[in-house]
Structure formats: C-alpha cells, structure tokens
Amino acid sequence: MPKPRLSLCALIYQDDKCWVAHCLETDVVAEGETPTKAFVNLQSLTEFQIETALEDGDLESIFRPAPPEIHAAFARASDQPIRRRPPKGVKSFEVRGLQPCGAR
C-alpha cells in the first residue's frame, strides 16, 4: 500500500500561558512553551497518528476536521516563520498563527 503524502495546515495560538498548535485536517492538538515547541509536538503526534492508521489499515481515521471556529481563525491568521521538516507521510505543513491578546 502506498504511503500517504498529505498537505496539512496548522493554527498556532496562545492559550493562557502555553502555546497551542492545532491541525485543521486531523483535529490533533499539541501544546508547548513556545510556538515552535507546540508545532514540533504537533508534528510528532501527527506522525504517530499516520503510522498507527497505516498499521491498522484505517486511513480514514486520520481525517477528523477541526471545529469551524479553528478554520475561521486560520483564515484570519498570518503565516508563521516556523519551518521544520514535515513528519513522515506529510508533504507539507502550512503554519499560521494568531497574535496573543495585547500583542502588536
């Protein structure tokens, strides 16, 4: 079975004192002390999800869209300079972020 090569999108935003990275196509969410750490954690979780789906022969389990408000926030967000090698099975990961409250 050929391995998937997905193009995914992630929204990064601050929630209280931690940063959150939320994948729009899979509804996987990760936290970190910085935007980069949150995104790195999201990449690890995404890779694990894809590997598990492949092992189980259940590729449909990968796709569980994030709630509409996350998609709307992504549309308002700006590109982020976080560029890391995409996890296995992912062709690209577009990353956008929201400024924390009070930021200019």
N, C-alpha and C positions, 0 to 999 in steps of 0.2 A: 504494500500500500504506500503510495507517495506521501511524503510528509507535507503538511500544510505550510504555506508561506503567507502569513496573514499581514495585512496592513492595519494597524491599530491606532487609536487615539487615546490620550490620557489628559485629564484635567488635574492640575495641581493647585491646591489652595490651603490656606492656613485655617485650622480649626482649634480654637483656644491656643494652647502653647505648642501644638505639634503641627506638622505638615502632612497633608493627605494627598495621595496620588490615586486617581480613580479611573479605571479603564472603561471607556464608553461601550465597547462591544461585548465585554465579558462581565461587567459589573464587579470586577475584582477591585478591592480597595486595600491600600497599604499605607502605613504611617511611617514617619521618620522625623528626626530632629531638624532636618533641613529639607528643602525641596529636592535636592539631589538624592539624599538618603531615602526619601519617600519613594522616588521614582525607581531607584535601584531595588528597593524591596518589592515594588510592583512588578518589575521585570522578573525577579526570582519567582514570585507567586504565579505569574503568567506562564513562565516556562514549566513550572510544576503542573499547572492545570493542563497545559497542552500535552505534556508527556503522559500524564495519567489518562487523559482522554484517548490518546493513541494506544496505550496499553490495554485499555478497556474496550477499544473499538467503538467508542461513542463520541465521535467528533462533534455531534450536535450539542453535547453538554458544555462545549466551550462557549457557545454564544447565548448569553443571557444579558440583553441590553440593560444599561444603566437607566435609572429613572429619568423621565423627561426633563426635570429641572437640572440634571447634570449635563444633558445635551445642550440645553439653553445656555447654561453658564459657559460651556466650552465655546459656543458660538460668540460669546461676548469677550472671551479671554484672548490674551496675546501670546504669541509664540515665546517659548522659553529656550534659553541657550543650553539646555541640558541635552547633551548628545552622547549617548553611550551606545555601545554595540548592542543591537537588539537581541533578545533571548532566542534560543533555538526555536524554530518554527515561525518566527516573526520576521517579515521582510522589512518593515519599518514601523516606527512608533512616533507619531506626531504628538508633541508635548506642548500644551498651552497652560498658562497659569493666570490666576486672579491675584491681584494685589491684596494684601491683607488690609483690614479696616484701618484707616488712618494713614496708610502709605500714600506717598505722592509720586 
